[in-house]
Amino acid sequence: MRQKLAGALLLSAGFLGQTASAQTPALTLEEANRLAAMPLHCMQTEYPNKLNQVLADASYLQGPKALHPAFYGCFDWHSSVHGHWMLINLLRHFPDLANQQQIRQKLLENISAENIKTEVAYFFMPQNSTYERTYGWAWLLKLAEELHLWDDPLARKLEQNLQPLTDLMVAKYLEFLPKLIYPIRTGEHPNTAFGLSLAYDYADTLKQQELKALISQRAKDWFANDSQCPLNWEPNGFDFLSPCFQELDVMRKVLDKTAFSAWLDKFLPQLGQKDFVLETAKVSDRADGKLVHLDGLNFSRAWCLYGLVGEYPQKYGHLRPIADAHVHHSLPAIVDGNYEGTHWLGSFAVYALQQAGQLN
């Protein structure tokens, strides 16, 4: 059964190509419907759940839905947030998405003004002001950006409801970034460059100039003098982000083209070589919630490479097949029924497929 499903995924992903490459996957309506089923299934599923909560005392022992009435599903808060982002993104790009009425209803139920008020209050609980720093913060701003871009009456309602939490995340970034002396270069949630990259997108789209300028300055402070990133040290066992590629991704956004090109020649000079190779990350057990992170790494590597190729096709066009191979490797596997991956990997797949530049 899984082999048949994998084969269907390969076909629906558009592997026969469109404009970029004969092997570049396309995000088709069929694929959007298949992937949308993942967050739709779990966005109002309370358990299993990982709260990552600091308890000030026993009175703070409450269930996920009581603590996070908007984002209690899909195992943890950040996965719920980017699952909502994914559904809104797909509705924006595919107006004929299947189950759209059900999706709209669930979005309206979850992202209500009252629920967001409770979400905001959580960050003011003792010892939880740093909750989800900065991975969840970044995805919340990505969600806010997506609502802003969606030309739909529902989007205006949801954007208004979400605004207090959006404003709080902006304020938290403005407070935190000046205090962070050293960047965090892990391949998991705390990665500084990843958080900056998504937050920068929000600031750029919403014309939040103070936040945009701060992100640009801090990225340059931390990364401008970096060179010879040890890509051969990657991946670590549980990575779903590439420290080298995430740094590349944010610097591509904050530097002008001349400065970025010179910087990348020192940071990852091997990328300019036509014979550059990068093996896909292999997952030994997709029922293991940590090991399955490596499927996410394949998608995040791909979206960083697609972004680079899209902006610098002459110099880095030869990297597209590497990005394609990373998507091909993991896309058929993420609907295997293992909740450890299905609760979050759809969002990474959609983001990678969209960065490939082929929406059908």
C-alpha positions, 0 to 999 in steps of 0.5 A, a space after each residue: 500500500 505504501 509503495 503504491 502511495 509513494 508511486 502516486 506521490 512521485 507522479 503527482 509532484 510533477 516530476 515530468 517537469 515544467 519550466 525549470 528542469 525535467 526533474 524539478 517537482 511542481 506543486 500541483 493541485 493534486 499534490 496540494 490536496 494530498 499534503 493539506 490532509 496532513 495538518 487538516 488531520 491534526 490541527 484539532 488533535 490534542 494528543 499526543 502533545 509535547 508542551 515544552 512548558 516551564 511550570 512555576 507551580 502546580 497551578 500551571 498544570 493544564 491540558 494543551 487546549 486550555 493553554 493553547 486554544 489556537 495552536 494545541 494540535 499537531 503535537 506541539 505549538 510550532 508544528 501547529 502554527 506552521 500547519 496553519 500557515 501551510 493550509 492558508 498558503 495552499 488556500 491562497 494558491 489553490 482556490 479549488 483546494 479540496 475540503 476548503 470549507 472544512 479548512 476555513 471553518 477550522 481556521 476560524 475556530 482556532 484563530 479566534 480573537 478569544 483564543 489569541 488572547 489566551 495565547 498572548 497571555 501564555 507568554 506572560 506566565 512566569 518563566 514562559 516569556 521565552 517560549 518557542 524562541 525563536 523557531 515558533 516566533 518565526 513561524 508565527 510571523 510567517 503565518 501572519 505574512 501569509 494571511 496578509 498576502 491572501 486576498 480573501 475576507 476570511 484572511 482579513 478576519 483571521 489577520 485581525 484576530 491574530 494581530 495581538 500575537 503578531 505584535 507580541 512576536 515582533 516586540 520579542 524579536 526587537 527585545 531579544 536580538 540586541 541581547 543575543 551576543 552569539 548566534 546559535 548554529 544548531 540544526 534544530 529549532 534554536 537556529 538563529 539564521 532560520 528564525 531571522 530568515 522567516 522573520 525578515 520575510 514578514 518584516 519585508 512584506 509588511 514593511 516593518 522597517 525597524 524589525 527589517 533593519 535590526 535583522 539585517 544588522 544582526 545577521 551581518 554582525 554575526 555572519 559577515 566575516 564567516 568563511 569556509 563553513 564546514 558543510 562536510 560536518 553536516 548533518 548531525 543525527 537529528 538535524 532538520 536544518 542545515 547550519 551552513 545553508 540557513 546562514 546562506 539563506 538569510 545572508 542572500 536576503 540581507 546583502 546586495 547581490 555584489 556583496 552576497 556573491 563575494 561573501 558566498 565565495 568565501 563562505 561556501 566556495 565549493 557551491 560554485 564548482 560544477 561538479 559539487 555533490 551533496 548526498 541526501 540525508 537518510 532516515 533509518 526509522 521514520 517512527 522515531 520522532 528525532 531521526 525523521 528530522 532528516 526528512 525535514 533537512 532534505 526539504 530545508 536544504 532544497 528550499 535554500 538551494 532553490 532560493 539561491 538558484 532562482 536569484 543567481 541562475 547563471 552561477 549556481 544553476 547547476 545546484 538545482 538537480 541537487 535540490 530536486 534530488 533532496 525533494 524526490 528522496 523524502 516527498 514519497 515517504 512523508 505520508 507513511 502514517 507515522 505521526 512523528 513525521 506527518 504532524 509537521 513535514 507537510 509544511 516543509 515539503 510545501 515550502 520547498 516545492 514553492 521555492 522550486 518556482 513551479 506552481 501549477 
